[in-house]
């Protein structure tokens, strides 16, 4: 350790020079180690949704409150200008003055050949109406900006305001075909006008992972809930060898940023019956034809 005044050599850690008595400058502390991208408590881990959204959400003349604990209920107050649409089996109760009707979806022919629904239920206010997915989980409330697009696992959207366009696309990949129809098609929502509210039901607890450009994460096929349209998805298969006894494979969905990915902790795979996988990939015209 060299004295800055007289250049005398001193013992490392000395506060004063043994020769001239001048104060010695201490070496700066070493820089902190870089934080790992993943690991317990790392900043880049998927972030848990802190329970169901609390308080009142207002968008346009639609007011939403999430109630309940184990099986959450979405309570909606319609002002009369903005309608909402939903799958018919999630309706819990409503005021008699709330009118219920059928809303046709775009691409009816394409939906028929895919074996998907071509209608959803629409509610028009004013009045109060409530919804529940009839399963334990958490509600995700999304306020879509004009033109913003979100991809959602099939049959996990709860409701949306009328200006949010609802379409779908087919995902080609081993992980999506082997694990039933839920992952085979993905719902596509984009806010074209109006309030832009989209509510989802996640099974178990819901986490959000924000991916940087080029960053990737592998997710169990049943755990995928939603993603930004900018996030790309692929299938990653790892072959596991057991030596003389053959082997098996481990299949995950790989997501590439930039954008957000929603992950549900209670992975959902609907039960399959005999030949269901073959029928899901054929033509279904209202149950008249299955090839």
TACOR-V456346 format. One record per backbone hydrogen bond with DSSP energy under -0.5 kcal/mol. NH is the residue of the N-H (numbers start at 1). CO is the residue of the C=O. If there is no record, write none. Layout:
BEGIN
nh=[NH,NH]
co=[CO,CO]
END
This chain:
BEGIN
nh=[3,7,10,14,17,21,24,42,45,47,49,51,53,57,59,62,63,64,65,66,67,67,72,73,74,75,75,76,76,77,78,78,79,84,85,86,87,90,91,92,93,95,98,99,99,101,103,104,105,106,111,112,113,114,115,115,116,120,121,122,123,124,126,127,129,130,131,132,137,138,140,141,142,142,144,144,147,148,150,151,152,153,154,154,156,158,159,160,161,162,164,165,165,167,167,169,171,172,173,176,177,178,179,180,183,184,185,186,187,188,189,189,190,191,192,192,193,196,198,199,200,201,202,202,204,207,208,209,210,211,211,214,215,217,219,223,224,224,225,226,227,228,229,231,232,234,236,237,238,238,239,240,241,242,245,246,248,250,251,252,253,254,254,255,255,256,257,258,259,261,262,263,264,265,266,267,268,269,276,279,280,281,282,284,285,286,288]
co=[8,3,1,11,22,17,15,39,42,208,206,49,139,64,62,59,77,57,75,55,65,73,70,67,131,65,73,74,129,63,76,127,61,123,160,121,158,87,88,130,130,128,95,97,124,122,120,102,118,166,107,108,109,110,111,112,111,103,86,101,84,99,78,78,76,93,74,90,70,202,200,139,140,198,142,196,191,145,189,227,187,225,182,185,153,199,199,85,197,83,161,163,190,165,188,186,184,170,171,173,173,174,175,177,180,181,181,169,152,167,150,187,165,148,163,190,163,193,142,159,140,156,138,200,136,263,47,261,208,209,259,257,212,255,253,220,220,221,262,262,151,260,149,228,256,254,252,235,236,250,237,248,239,246,242,243,240,238,249,236,219,234,252,217,253,232,215,211,211,209,226,207,223,205,203,265,222,267,273,275,276,277,279,112,289,284,285]
END
